[in-house]
Each structure stands twice: as structure tokens, then as C-alpha cells.
Amino acid sequence: MSIAQNIAEIKSHIDINKVKLVAVTKNHDVSAMLEAIAAGITAVGENRVQEMLSKHPEITAHAGRTVEWHLIGHLQTNKVRQAIPVADLIHSVDSERLALEIDKVAGKLNKRQDILIQVNVADEASKFGVRPEQALPLARLISQLENVRLCGLMTIAPFSENAEAVRPVFKELYQLFGELTAMNLANTEIKWLSMGMTNDYRIAIEEGSNLVRIGTGIFGSRK
Ligand SMILES: *Cc1c(COP(=O)(O)O)cnc(C)c1O
């Protein structure tokens, strides 16, 4: 199937008025990205700052309209300065140190940076993210930073052949998202629950996700 057909297939399973579809473009070239944008994609997600920066000028010049850039991979503090001018939403904030650095750099660049806290719900050693019990204390701290706006939570579920097996992970993050919303923290705009990828996005949406990050399902497998 073509990229456009893949996007149409995914959109037939989601209510795009309620769920934002981010096309994960890591390891895919600019021409594939432009094809996806022509087929209606309005937001792209990249894992690495370098790759995001290298594609950004060409996409901006040729897409014919603006697209949102989501940074979904782990962010090192020494890359923050490069990331902030381009990133509309950073999904992967997982420490006080990183949040403070983003605040500092965003302040210098006169930007209010939208971010999510990444939560390692399943507590996998291989994944970044704070443990669930650390998420709300970190949110409270972030709410005191002037140049950062906390917009919600993100998780990457463990890979499983059986997508149903990850449902409890999504349920737990949804619960945490409810608690975060109820805290009514100043300076925040809690609106995004970023969970669900190619294998599990339909289950994630059933469990309350309103932002899915899909790569393989749109572009096919990565090199
Ligand atoms: C690669 C990646 C995705 C997309 O994964 P697919 O299985 O290809 O849809 C989503 N989120 C993050 C954080 C990723 O690194």
C-alpha cells in the first residue's frame, strides 16, 4: 500500500477530531515525509535532534504549509540548545535536570517550550522515563518554571506480540493523567496523553490516548 493509503487506513480507525496523529519519520527520507504531508499529515515525530535539524529546512521549503515537529526520543541536555528552536512539543522530559536546562535555554530564546513528561510505566531497564511515582512530583517542579509549559504525559509500552498485554500500561498512564489534571497546576496546560504506536495504537486510544505516534504503519519498516 502507498503512504497515502496507509494514512487513510489508520485514519479510518481513529477519530481525528479527538486524536492527534503524529507520523514518526525517523530513518525515513524527506521525499517520504513530503508524501505523507501531501496526504494530510500535520505533525511529524523525530527521535534524534540531529535528524530533525537536517530535515527541517527542506520540509519547511517544500511542504507548502507548516507542520508540527515533535521530538519523541531521549533528549540529552547538551542537545537542548539545538532542539528548542525547532521542536513544537518535546515528549521525552524525564528529569529535573533536563527540565531546568530546557527552561534556561527557552528563556534565552524567548520561547515558551511545550513539553510532556515521559513515564516508564512498565519500569523497563531499557527505556527512558521517570517511574510513575516520580511523575507528579516532577510535574509540580516543572510548573514553577516560567519558560516551560507542561502539556501532559507520554509513554512507550513494552513490545509484545500480543498488543492486549500492554493494556494495563495504558490504563495506568491514563489514571496518572487524571491525577495530574486534577492537580490544577499553575502554568500548565494538561491536554496530551501521548501513547500508542503502530502495534498498539488502537488499544491505547480505547484507554484514553489522544496522541498516537505511528511510523511503521505509515511508512513501512525502517532500514
Ligand atoms: C519509533 C517510535 C515510534 C513509532 O514506532 P512504530 O512502531 O514504527 O509505529 C513511536 N514512538 C517513539 C518514541 C518511537 O521511538
Ligand as a Chemical Component Dictionary entry (heavy atoms), coordinates in Angstrom:
data_LIG
# 
_chem_comp.id                   LIG 
_chem_comp.type                 NON-POLYMER 
_chem_comp.pdbx_formal_charge   0 
_chem_comp.three_letter_code    LIG 
# 
loop_
_chem_comp_atom.comp_id 
_chem_comp_atom.atom_id 
_chem_comp_atom.alt_atom_id 
_chem_comp_atom.type_symbol 
_chem_comp_atom.charge 
_chem_comp_atom.model_Cartn_x 
_chem_comp_atom.model_Cartn_y 
_chem_comp_atom.model_Cartn_z 
_chem_comp_atom.pdbx_ordinal 
LIG C1 C1 C 0 9.936  4.770 16.630 1  
LIG C2 C2 C 0 8.996  5.326 17.626 2  
LIG C3 C3 C 0 7.595  5.309 17.400 3  
LIG C4 C4 C 0 6.948  4.667 16.194 4  
LIG O1 O1 O 0 7.045  3.284 16.231 5  
LIG P1 P1 P 0 6.308  2.379 15.147 6  
LIG O2 O2 O 0 6.211  1.050 15.806 7  
LIG O3 O3 O 0 7.166  2.366 13.931 8  
LIG O4 O4 O 0 4.975  2.974 14.880 9  
LIG C5 C5 C 0 6.784  5.907 18.342 10 
LIG N1 N1 N 0 7.291  6.486 19.458 11 
LIG C6 C6 C 0 8.610  6.510 19.706 12 
LIG C7 C7 C 0 9.095  7.171 20.947 13 
LIG C8 C8 C 0 9.497  5.925 18.809 14 
LIG O5 O5 O 0 10.802 5.940 19.084 15 
# 
loop_
_chem_comp_bond.comp_id 
_chem_comp_bond.atom_id_1 
_chem_comp_bond.atom_id_2 
_chem_comp_bond.value_order 
_chem_comp_bond.pdbx_ordinal 
LIG C1 C2 SING 1  
LIG C2 C3 SING 2  
LIG C2 C8 DOUB 3  
LIG C3 C4 SING 4  
LIG C3 C5 DOUB 5  
LIG C4 O1 SING 6  
LIG O1 P1 SING 7  
LIG P1 O2 DOUB 8  
LIG P1 O3 SING 9  
LIG P1 O4 SING 10 
LIG C5 N1 SING 11 
LIG N1 C6 DOUB 12 
LIG C6 C7 SING 13 
LIG C6 C8 SING 14 
LIG C8 O5 SING 15 
# 
